[in-house]
Amino acid sequence: MGPGSRVGVAGLGGPGHLAVKVAVALGAMTSVISDVRYRFVLDMSDLG
């Protein structure tokens, strides 16, 4: 994992938010996959 890599994280609870932080810190393009039943906008800069 590094710059230019693509990472998918399943869920933001528990270790999910840490996975996002690590992936962003290493320069990866990060996507979060969640089963939330409603739509919301999450500012990913808050996590990385």
C-alpha positions as CSV (number, residue, x, y, z in Angstrom):
1,M,0.0,0.0,0.0
2,G,1.3,3.4,-1.0
3,P,0.8,6.4,-3.2
4,G,-1.6,5.5,-6.1
5,S,-2.9,2.4,-4.4
6,R,-6.7,1.9,-4.0
7,V,-8.0,0.7,-0.6
8,G,-11.5,-0.3,0.4
9,V,-12.5,-0.3,4.0
10,A,-15.6,-2.2,5.2
11,G,-17.2,0.0,7.9
12,L,-15.9,2.8,10.1
13,G,-16.5,1.3,13.5
14,G,-13.7,-0.2,15.6
15,P,-10.6,-0.9,13.4
16,G,-12.2,0.6,10.3
17,H,-11.5,4.2,11.1
18,L,-7.9,3.2,11.9
19,A,-7.6,1.5,8.6
20,V,-8.7,4.7,6.9
21,K,-6.2,6.7,8.8
22,V,-3.3,4.4,7.9
23,A,-4.3,4.2,4.2
24,V,-4.6,7.9,3.9
25,A,-1.3,8.5,5.7
26,L,0.4,6.1,3.2
27,G,-1.1,8.1,0.3
28,A,-3.7,5.5,-0.8
29,M,-7.0,6.5,-2.4
30,T,-9.4,5.3,0.2
31,S,-13.1,4.3,-0.1
32,V,-15.4,3.3,2.8
33,I,-18.0,0.6,2.3
34,S,-20.9,0.7,4.8
35,D,-24.3,-0.8,5.3
36,V,-25.9,2.4,6.6
37,R,-29.5,2.7,5.5
38,Y,-29.5,6.4,5.1
39,R,-27.3,8.8,3.0
40,F,-24.9,11.1,4.6
41,V,-21.8,13.1,3.7
42,L,-18.7,12.3,5.7
43,D,-15.7,14.6,5.5
44,M,-12.9,12.2,5.2
45,S,-10.4,14.9,6.1
46,D,-11.6,14.5,9.7
47,L,-10.2,10.9,9.7
48,G,-6.8,11.6,8.1
